Amino acid sequence: MTEWQGVPSKYQDAVALIAGQHHDNAIDAKVVVKAGEPGLTLTRDGAAGTITYGTVHELMRGVTLWLGHAQSERSFELHETPAFDEVGAMIDLARNGVLSVPGLKQVIVRMASLGYTEIWMYMEDVFEVPEEPYFGHLRGRYSQSDLHELAVFADRFGVRLVPAIQTLAHLQNALKWQAFEAIKDTPDVLWVEKPETTKFLRELLHAATAPFLTNKIHIGMDEAYGLGMGNRPIKEGFVDQQTLIQAHLKTVVKLCDELHLDPYMWSDMWFTIASPTHTMYDESVHFSPEFVKQMPHVGQVYWDYYHEDVETYAARLAQHFELKQPVVYAGGLWTWPSLAPHQEKMLQSVRAGMTGAKQAGVRQAVATMWFDDGAETPFAAAWLGLQTFIEYQYHDTVTPEFLAKQFKLMQGEDASAFMLLDEFDHIEGNPVNLSGENTSKLVLYEDLLLQKYRVNLGKFNLAAHYDKLADRLATVQTTETSRQLFAYYHALAKALAQKARVLKALQQLIHQPKRDAGTVKGQLKVYQALLGDALDAYRPVWHDERRGNGFEVMDIRYGGQFARIRTVLWRLDQWEEGNDDLAELHAPALEADKWTSGPIGHGLYMQIASACDISH
């Protein structure tokens, strides 16, 4: 068993836990640990090893890396130098998918073992504000004691938990309650510069920060396009958005000063308002000395998940430095568009973004993990993305081969298995999916009779694609940790293949000379069973990671399909008897709105499932 010498007493339990998870009982060696200059130096010479580290984050990474190499190497010497002061990950907890306290603790340990310094908890309304009982009500919110427990736990591993909230927009889940009617401008934007709003913000900021061990906070303020466009101008008269957001920011920063907080915000609204064409992150925007002078002290976080060229990131970050504030680059791990992460888009945008951030002289970087439209992508599917992002902290070039080696050394997982998840939306015949197509989601939620995406999907042999994907997923290398995840994705691929066959068969049914739906009904019943298998495999993946709140939405989405299958089977019986002409299948076949530059398109559940309003 590995003996660790020189580990600071505060971190001995953390090192023991991480080391135990990486099989240190199988390595007979004595490893001397000592603090040094920034960076990591690892050595092994038979039964003797050393880890020299600059920060506690590097110590945790060093333990993981040392054990990874020691599994197969008797002698090695490695050195890594960090490029950033802070490398964090923002976890979206506000899209119906709140990680449970035990689930988030597991994430903290694993991220600490990779060398992450911070975890930003993006919460919107999913935390307790004692004065506001409706804030986050029934949404799986964290209590004040939950947050403190998590912050203390993370600190044991040298990881800083940072609250990330919203103080302007993206508050639709709170503002839908009548309790907040007095501070609502539009359905998702606060009524700024109103006494009641200021009182609420004071409560909000205190509740969001009191349980944590840091004074750092992210205050949001992005995408507030409806600012001053709703109830406020009706009652108080129109005021331009730049004036409003500048005044509001000063109010929020003043409240932060009262609480001795160090605020950061998304930077996009400054660029959007200053742009002559109202374009987000307009390359032509430059900030006047007068504008810069009036800015209160607040860090600026540039979020960009979309470009694959280094020059765009470097140029936009250079613009940010004109604001004379701390600058953070926020990249994206592409966990949000669909049912599985977009791995190739993640690889290319992270490479370009992290390289551009280094060129621009940025000292802080954060990987965002959004879970839009219901958090359908499991958190567990994101670990290759998290490995990718942290490698750019220590390496300028991260080749696929090197990434796969690091992923195996540090997480024990097969990169090729996780890359397969890209195939849910990267369809054969479509170039590398860099445009955000979410084909798998379109297929899953496409209505059996309405078939809104019939033209978009019709160009591709989707049944063959998902059959092939299912076969490949059945044979991937997994670990005890990832086995359940890939069992779900295997079941999902099988269901998608059968759904594609059923959609095609229903299209062709009405052109038959004889009203015989026997074959289609048989295919529908097979799909019903496979969809049930996919849901049964998905349920434990969700509940192992997240609280139960939000899965009712998944039950509604899947359950709606089961009900729809029963209705379609009944209508097929009616069609055979001449009592139903299946009018929906006779509707003109028109291309559906794509919302992307690709050949298929992207849709949210409410856009896909029906051309009628899901709720209005």
Protein Blocks (a to p, Z undefined) as FASTA:
>chain_A
ZZdehiafklmmmmmmmmmmnopmmpccddddddddeddddddehjaccdddfbfklmmm
mmmmmmmmmmmpcbdcdddddfbfbdcddddfkgopacdfklmmmmmmmmmmnopabdcd
dfkjmcccfklmkgopanlpacfklmmmmmmmmmmnopacdddddfkboplmmmmpmklm
mmccbfmbccehifklmmmmmmmmmmmmmmpcbfbdcehjpoilkgoilmmmmmnopadf
klmmmmmmmmmmmmmmmnopacdddfklmmmmmpmnlpghiakbccdfklmmmpccdddd
dddfkbcbfklmmmmmmmmmmnopacdddddehlmlmmbdcfklmmmmmmmmmmmmmmno
pabdcdddddehhiaacfklmmmmmmmmmmmmmocbdcfklmmmmmmmmnopafklmmmm
mmmmmcghiacdfkopafklmmmmocfklommlmmmmmpcfklmmmmmmmmmmmcccdfk
lmmmmmmmmmmmmmmmmmmmmmmmmmmmmmpfbdcfklmmmmmmmmmmmmmmmmmmmmmm
mmmmmcfehjlmmmmmmmmmmmmmmmmmmmmmmmmnopaghlmlmpccddddfkiabfnb
pcdfklmmpmbdfbZZ
